[in-house]
Amino acid sequence: LALALLVPPPAAAAEAAARTATGRKAVVATASPLATAVALDVLKRGGNAVDAAVAAAFAVGVVEPDASGLGGGGGMLIRKRNGEAVYVNYYGVAPAGVAGMAYDTAADAKSAKAVLVPGAVAGLARALKEHGTFPLAAVVAPSIRLAEEGFAVDATLSGILLDNFPVVAENAASAAVYLRDGLPLQEGDRLRQPALAETLRAVARGGPRAFYEGPVAQAIVEGVRAAGGVLSLEDLKRYEPIVTKPVSTTYRGYEVLSSPPPHSGTTVLEALNVLENADLRKSGPPASSADTFHLVAEAMRRAYADRSAHLADPRFEAVPVAALLSKEYARARFATIDPARVVPEEYRKTPAGDPSAFSRADAARESAVVGHTTQISVVDRHGNAVSRTQTLGTFFGSGVTAAGVLLNCGVSNFAFSSRRNRIEPGKQPRSSISPTIVARDGKAVLVLGSPGAIRIVATVLTLLVNLLDFGMTADEANQAPRFLCQKNDSVLPLEGRFPPALRDELTRRGHRLQLYGDFDLFFGGAQVIRVDLARKLVEGSADPRRGGTAAGY
């Protein structure tokens, strides 16, 4: 197999890219036309969904460096055509040195102190080795070319870079990559990353060990420590991804799979279970019905409250997954919702539920099964499906670059006032990522996920409601207006396209609304694939909020 997969010239790829796509065999949707082109080429060359997702993951880390890359982590949900499902958790873990580290959540969240041990290289390589068919060198080759030859900065990257200019400018290595003459690169400027290309070459030649040991690891540790962080060579050497089963539930006859703790698929599925107790179709979609909007919002904030109270790294804390996902618990939570008004009146006073009464005998065993962000969704010609969410934490992560790698700020996901989610050496923080796959009649019918920090749960939940309850196409669901209702807010953010009459009714019921833009990046950048089994057609949609593309054949 040739090691250099096709990478079309950036301008040509951008011109040919479309935000939506249909295919008879396979579809991919990513946050970048260049990453989409790489993944589609892998699929056309006979690669499976995992091959394509891993190739796109490396590529998007180059062309969307603000959101993901080798210095971050994430999770990949894989569902094979035979129904076997696995979750590869390659989120970062806290370095051993955090035990003696003074950390100020306000001052240090965008600094070297916030760097977790990055898991992307190890996790992607593990997924490829165990579930892919292409060699690592082949799927990394397009990313090497993109990093070395460069690409034109798009409007999204230019805007995010401008917003994060102070963070990038503070680190000399980051400034050398993303600034020109001391100013942020602008739309149309060419971004070249030769040091990142060299690191990618090392990974292509030597596999993940070339990243976690040797010269690359040494350069990363030196860069982090010079900037005040505590990452060590031993931290990197010890890192291993966690391979486990996804969490699952049923919803109106569908099987829904998502990410287990400490990721937030459990929260999405809990909210679905609560909503299953209502006939949402009677009132209509949340974009046009105050009744549906209100029920989804109330279920959403109860699930968020349970997330805060119960979700954590299950290697350190017992997490009652089985109880949280029981239908009986969902009915108890649904019974606390008043369809006519907000209860309790203040979102911040939303009580967590007590799932202990709903625990099953096997709950402890299930919860212990463990060995700013971007989304990639893939369905291949065989019906294999992958949903992968990857992150640096927040845009441009810690702001620290070493060996060409922009490093994450994942320590900020720990809650220093929380016992369950407190920082400890080797621990993963609670994360909002919720890559999700839906199956029916033994076949994957939906693949979706989104970036967006705490908004991820809300975005994935509303997408599922629109797709499963109201039969929307992938693009209709992706274009529908979004909102967030959670315990830790005093207001309910929503996009400005909700009708004034609906907003007035929500206000009358006690919701405190805060309007955002019509298609606001605040609400993520979802990549959605829908399989129409009857028409034998696969449709993909890249979120209009984030300049992504879908492609198929």
ABEGO torsion letter per residue (X at the ends): XBABBBBBBAAAAAAABBABBBBAABBBBBABAAAAAAAAAAAAAGBBAAAAAAAAAAAAAAABAAABEAABBEBBBBBBAAGBBBBBBABBBBBAAAAABBBBAAAAABBAAABBBBAAAAAAAAAAAAABABBAAAAAAAAAAAAAAEBBBBAAAAAAAAAAAAAAAABAAAAAAABBGGBBBBBGBBBBBAAAAAAAAAAAAAEAAAAABEAAAAAAAAAAAAAGBABBAAAAAABBBBBBBBBBBBBGGBBBBBBBOABAAAAAAAAAAAAAABBAAAAEBAAABAAAAAAAAAAAAAAAAAAAAABBBAAABBBBAAAAABAAAAAAAAAABBAABBOBABAAABBBBBAAAABBAAAAAAAABBXOEBBBBBBBAAGBBBBBBBBAGBBGEAGBBBGGBBBBAAAAABBAABAAABBBBGBBBBBABBBBBBBBGGBBABBBEBBGEAAAAAAAAAAAAAAAAAGBBAAAAAABBBBBBBAABABBBBBAABBAAAAAAAAAAGBBBBBBBABBAAAEBBBBBBBBAAAGBBBBBBBAAAGBBBBBX
